[in-house]
Amino acid sequence: MGASVGDLPSGYRHVHRKVFLGVDVRVFDKAVHALLGWHMHRRAGVSVDRPDLRPEPGLDFRLGLGWRGLLFQAPCRIIFTINEDDRVGFAYGTLPGHPECGEETFLIRRDGVGRSHFEVRAFSRPDSLTARMAGPLGRFAQDAITWRYLRAMRSLSRVD
C-alpha cells in the first residue's frame, strides 16, 4: 500500500476530505464505475491521457489541467488498487515532471447498513519552481480540485 492510506508522512501538506454519497447499493456501484472509468476526474475538469485503461498498479499516465490556453501535464503512476466488496479505490503517486511530489488516494466505502462514502486523502509538496512560486495560490488550486472531485463523485453516483 501507499503512504496515503495510513498516517500521512510529515514534511508534506495533508488533505483528507470525505463526502456522503447515499444509502442505495446502486450508489456504490455508480461511484465505483465513475472512479475506475476516470469519469470523476473528467467531470472535475481534469483530463487523463489514457482514460481507456482501468487503474492498475504500475500504470503510468498523465493528468492534464488547463485554463485559458494553459495546459499543465502531471505524470503519475498507480501505486495500488483496492477491490473488495465494500471498499474500492486506488492511489497514484507523482512522477518526475509533475509540479508536486506526493500521493493521492481515492476510496469508496460502504458500511454495514449500506451507506456509501467517498474519500480523498493526499500528501504533497512543491517539486518544481512553478509550484514553489505559486505558494498559497497553488494550495488553493489543490483544494479547489479536491472539492471538484467530491462534487463530481456525488453527482455521478446519484440515483434518481
C-alpha positions as CSV (number, residue, x, y, z in Angstrom):
1,M,0.0,0.0,0.0
2,G,1.0,3.6,-0.4
3,A,1.7,6.1,2.3
4,S,-1.6,7.9,1.7
5,V,-3.6,5.1,3.3
6,G,-2.2,5.2,6.9
7,D,-0.6,8.0,8.8
8,L,0.3,10.7,6.3
9,P,4.1,11.5,6.2
10,S,5.5,14.6,7.9
11,G,7.0,17.3,5.8
12,Y,4.1,17.4,3.3
13,R,0.8,19.2,3.1
14,H,-2.0,16.9,4.0
15,V,-5.5,16.7,2.6
16,H,-8.3,14.5,3.9
17,R,-11.8,15.1,2.7
18,K,-14.9,12.8,2.7
19,V,-18.4,13.1,1.4
20,F,-21.6,11.0,1.9
21,L,-22.9,9.6,-1.3
22,G,-26.1,7.7,-0.4
23,V,-27.7,4.6,1.0
24,D,-28.6,2.7,-2.1
25,V,-26.5,-0.2,-3.4
26,R,-26.7,1.4,-6.8
27,V,-25.0,4.5,-5.4
28,F,-21.9,2.4,-4.5
29,D,-21.9,0.7,-8.0
30,K,-22.3,4.0,-9.8
31,A,-19.5,5.5,-7.7
32,V,-17.2,2.6,-8.5
33,H,-17.9,3.0,-12.2
34,A,-17.3,6.7,-12.1
35,L,-14.0,6.3,-10.3
36,L,-12.5,3.3,-12.2
37,G,-13.6,4.7,-15.5
38,W,-11.9,8.1,-14.8
39,H,-15.3,9.8,-15.1
40,M,-14.9,11.6,-11.8
41,H,-11.6,13.1,-13.0
42,R,-13.1,14.3,-16.2
43,R,-16.2,15.7,-14.5
44,A,-13.9,17.7,-12.2
45,G,-12.1,19.2,-15.2
46,V,-9.0,17.0,-15.1
47,S,-8.1,15.1,-18.3
48,V,-6.5,11.7,-18.3
49,D,-4.3,10.8,-21.3
50,R,-5.2,7.0,-21.0
51,P,-8.9,7.0,-20.0
52,D,-9.5,3.7,-21.7
53,L,-7.2,1.9,-19.2
54,R,-8.6,0.8,-15.8
55,P,-6.3,1.9,-12.9
56,E,-3.9,-1.0,-12.2
57,P,-0.7,-0.9,-10.2
58,G,2.2,0.2,-12.3
59,L,0.1,2.1,-14.9
60,D,1.7,5.4,-15.9
61,F,-0.5,8.2,-17.2
62,R,-0.7,11.9,-17.3
63,L,-3.3,14.2,-15.8
64,G,-4.0,17.5,-17.5
65,L,-5.4,20.6,-16.2
66,G,-6.0,23.6,-18.3
67,W,-7.2,27.1,-18.0
68,R,-7.3,29.8,-20.7
69,G,-5.0,28.0,-23.1
70,L,-2.5,26.9,-20.4
71,L,-2.3,23.1,-20.0
72,F,-0.3,21.6,-17.1
73,Q,0.7,18.0,-17.6
74,A,1.2,15.9,-14.4
75,P,2.8,12.4,-14.9
76,C,1.6,9.9,-12.3
77,R,1.8,6.1,-11.6
78,I,-0.9,3.9,-10.0
79,I,0.6,2.6,-6.7
80,F,-2.1,0.3,-5.6
81,T,-5.7,-0.6,-6.1
82,I,-8.3,-1.9,-3.6
83,N,-11.1,-4.1,-4.9
84,E,-13.2,-5.5,-2.1
85,D,-16.9,-6.0,-1.6
86,D,-17.3,-2.8,0.4
87,R,-14.1,-0.9,-0.5
88,V,-12.9,0.1,-3.9
89,G,-10.3,2.6,-4.9
90,F,-6.8,3.4,-5.9
91,A,-3.8,5.7,-5.3
92,Y,-1.4,7.3,-7.6
93,G,2.0,8.9,-6.9
94,T,3.6,11.7,-8.8
95,L,6.5,11.0,-11.3
96,P,9.3,13.3,-12.4
97,G,7.8,16.2,-14.3
98,H,4.8,16.6,-12.0
99,P,4.7,20.0,-10.4
100,E,4.2,18.4,-7.0
101,C,5.7,15.5,-5.2
102,G,3.3,13.3,-3.3
103,E,0.4,10.8,-3.5
104,E,-3.3,10.8,-3.7
105,T,-5.8,8.1,-2.7
106,F,-9.5,7.9,-3.8
107,L,-11.6,5.4,-1.9
108,I,-15.3,4.5,-2.0
109,R,-16.5,2.7,1.2
110,R,-19.9,1.1,2.0
111,D,-20.7,0.4,5.7
112,G,-22.7,-2.4,7.2
113,V,-26.0,-0.6,6.7
114,G,-25.3,0.4,3.1
115,R,-24.2,4.0,3.5
116,S,-21.6,4.9,0.8
117,H,-18.9,7.5,1.3
118,F,-16.1,8.8,-1.0
119,E,-12.8,9.8,0.5
120,V,-9.8,11.7,-0.8
121,R,-6.5,11.5,1.1
122,A,-3.3,13.1,-0.2
123,F,0.0,14.5,0.8
124,S,2.1,16.7,-1.4
125,R,4.8,19.4,-1.5
126,P,6.0,21.6,-4.4
127,D,8.5,19.8,-6.7
128,S,9.0,22.5,-9.4
129,L,9.9,26.1,-9.4
130,T,6.4,26.9,-10.8
131,A,4.7,25.1,-7.9
132,R,7.0,26.8,-5.3
133,M,6.3,30.2,-6.8
134,A,2.6,29.6,-6.8
135,G,2.7,29.4,-2.9
136,P,-0.8,29.9,-1.5
137,L,-2.4,30.0,-5.0
138,G,-1.1,26.5,-5.6
139,R,-2.6,25.3,-2.3
140,F,-5.9,27.0,-3.2
141,A,-5.9,25.2,-6.6
142,Q,-5.3,21.9,-5.0
143,D,-8.1,22.4,-2.6
144,A,-10.4,23.5,-5.4
145,I,-9.6,20.4,-7.4
146,T,-10.3,18.2,-4.3
147,W,-13.7,19.8,-3.8
148,R,-14.4,19.3,-7.5
149,Y,-13.6,15.6,-7.2
150,L,-16.0,15.3,-4.2
151,R,-18.8,17.2,-6.1
152,A,-18.2,15.2,-9.2
153,M,-18.5,11.9,-7.3
154,R,-21.7,13.0,-5.6
155,S,-23.2,13.9,-8.9
156,L,-22.0,10.8,-10.8
157,S,-23.2,8.4,-8.1
158,R,-26.6,9.9,-7.7
159,V,-29.6,7.6,-8.1
160,D,-32.7,9.2,-9.5
